[in-house]
């Protein structure tokens, strides 16, 4: 399960699994950036079939905000041990961030548990469209409310590529400084990763 991107791990594993175990790998993503129509083994709830490349890219530029709320507390996957058990590196994220994330995930889970029947009844009468799903993700990642901004100012994002580097998701002071020095070209940098925060810095 993954939020999106291009299915790199799937590409690396599917040939080996097919050859050694005669297994066919199918990838399902929330958002799939892969735009090659030859990739029939990959599908996204939102992908090139329902959205153009530029819109997909825009949604994925800020997907870390949603990703950081939904992932578990493990660090990056290092290897698999005996019996296929995953071995993770120590998470570099703070205890405060893990606690905040736990509160958000618990509240979301409780909402689904208590409202699932009503949600399913509503969905049957009013089926969702891909535009609505994309709009909800875009609203959350590109136009966060003030309370969401305040939450993310306490969050870092694990780069998750085998290093210990972290990137602030939201940093109003740094956003203002970088915009004054270099304009909007500097927003995606080592200090923070939230376009909406840069715009709200002013």
C-alpha positions in Angstrom: 0.0 0.0 0.0 1.4 3.4 -1.0 0.0 6.9 -1.5 1.4 7.3 -5.0 4.4 8.1 -7.1 5.5 5.8 -9.8 5.7 2.3 -8.3 9.5 2.0 -8.3 9.6 -1.0 -5.9 6.9 -2.8 -8.0 9.1 -2.3 -11.1 12.1 -3.8 -9.4 10.3 -6.8 -7.9 7.8 -7.9 -10.5 10.3 -9.5 -12.9 12.0 -11.5 -10.1 8.7 -12.6 -8.6 7.4 -13.7 -12.0 10.5 -15.7 -12.8 11.1 -17.3 -9.4 7.6 -17.8 -8.2 5.3 -17.4 -11.2 3.6 -14.5 -9.5 2.0 -11.5 -11.2 2.3 -8.3 -9.3 -0.6 -5.8 -9.4 -0.1 -2.3 -8.0 -3.0 -0.2 -6.6 -2.3 3.4 -5.6 -4.2 6.4 -4.2 -2.4 8.6 -6.8 -0.2 7.1 -9.5 2.2 9.4 -11.3 3.1 6.8 -13.9 1.6 7.9 -17.3 2.7 5.1 -19.5 -0.3 3.3 -21.0 1.9 0.2 -21.2 1.9 -0.1 -17.4 -1.3 -2.2 -17.3 -0.2 -3.8 -13.9 -0.5 -0.4 -12.2 -3.7 1.5 -11.4 -4.4 4.5 -9.2 -7.7 5.7 -7.9 -6.4 8.9 -9.5 -4.1 8.4 -12.4 -3.5 9.3 -16.1 -6.9 7.9 -17.0 -8.8 10.5 -15.0 -6.3 13.4 -14.8 -3.6 15.0 -17.0 0.1 14.9 -16.1 0.4 18.4 -14.9 -2.5 18.0 -12.4 -1.0 14.7 -11.2 2.3 16.4 -10.6 0.8 19.3 -8.7 -1.1 17.0 -6.3 2.1 14.9 -5.7 4.3 17.9 -5.0 2.6 18.4 -1.6 1.6 14.8 -0.9 4.0 14.6 2.1 1.5 16.5 4.1 -1.1 13.7 3.8 1.6 11.0 3.8 3.0 12.1 7.1 -0.4 11.9 8.8 -1.2 8.4 7.5 2.1 6.4 7.8 3.0 4.2 10.8 5.7 5.0 13.3 8.4 2.8 11.8 11.5 4.4 10.2 12.6 3.4 6.7 12.6 -0.3 5.8 16.2 -1.6 5.9 15.8 -5.3 5.1 13.7 -8.4 5.7 14.8 -10.8 8.4 14.2 -14.5 8.9 10.7 -15.6 7.9 10.2 -12.3 6.0 9.8 -10.1 9.0 10.6 -6.5 8.1 13.5 -4.7 9.9 13.2 -0.9 10.2 15.7 1.7 11.1 14.9 3.9 14.2 12.4 6.6 13.3 14.0 10.1 13.3 10.7 11.8 14.1 10.0 13.3 17.4 7.8 11.8 20.2 5.6 14.9 20.0 5.0 14.4 16.3 4.2 10.7 16.8 1.7 11.6 19.5 0.0 14.2 17.4 -0.2 11.8 14.5 -1.6 9.1 16.8 -4.4 11.5 17.9 -5.3 12.4 14.3 -5.3 8.7 13.2 -7.4 7.6 16.2 -9.9 10.4 15.6 -10.1 9.5 11.9 -10.6 5.8 12.8 -13.3 6.6 15.3 -15.1 8.7 12.8 -15.1 5.9 10.2 -16.2 3.3 12.8 -19.1 5.4 14.1 -20.2 6.9 10.7 -19.4 4.1 8.3 -23.0 3.0 7.8 -24.2 6.5 7.0 -21.2 7.0 4.7 -21.9 3.9 2.7 -25.6 4.8 2.4 -24.7 8.2 1.2 -22.1 6.8 -1.3 -24.7 4.5 -2.8 -27.0 7.4 -3.5 -24.3 9.8 -4.5 -21.3 8.0 -6.1 -18.1 9.9 -5.8 -16.3 11.3 -8.9 -12.6 11.4 -9.5 -12.8 15.2 -9.6 -14.2 15.2 -6.1 -11.5 12.9 -4.7 -8.8 15.0 -6.4 -10.5 18.2 -5.1 -10.5 16.9 -1.5 -6.8 15.9 -1.7 -6.0 19.2 -3.3 -7.9 21.2 -0.7 -6.0 19.4 2.1 -2.5 19.6 0.6 -2.6 22.9 -1.3 -5.1 25.0 0.7 -4.8 23.9 4.4 -6.9 25.7 7.0 -5.2 27.7 9.7 -5.6 24.9 12.2 -4.0 22.5 9.8 -1.2 24.9 9.2 -0.6 25.1 13.0 -0.5 21.3 13.2 2.0 21.0 10.4 4.3 23.6 11.9 5.1 20.9 14.5 5.8 18.3 11.8 8.9 17.1 10.0 9.0 14.8 7.0 11.3 11.8 6.9 13.0 11.9 3.5 12.8 8.1 3.6 15.6 7.3 1.2 18.1 5.6 3.5 19.4 8.8 5.1 18.6 10.5 8.4 17.7 13.8 6.8 14.4 15.5 7.8 12.6 18.3 6.1 10.2 20.7 7.8 6.7 20.4 6.3 5.8 23.9 7.4 8.0 26.8 8.5 6.5 30.2 8.2 9.6 32.2 9.2 11.8 30.3 6.8 9.2 30.6 4.0 9.1 34.4 4.4 12.9 34.6 4.4 13.3 32.4 1.3 10.6 34.2 -0.6 12.2 37.6 0.1 15.6 36.3 -1.0 14.7 34.3 -4.0 11.1 34.4 -4.9 8.8 31.4 -5.4 11.6 29.3 -7.1 13.0 28.6 -3.6 10.0 27.1 -2.0 11.0 23.4 -2.6 14.2 23.2 -0.7 15.9 21.5 2.2 14.1 23.6 4.8 10.5 23.0 4.2 8.0 21.3 1.9 4.7 23.1 1.9 3.8 25.6 -0.9 0.7 26.8 1.0 2.9 27.8 3.9 5.0 30.0 1.7 2.0 31.8 0.4 0.6 32.2 3.8 3.9 33.6 5.1 2.8 37.0 3.8 
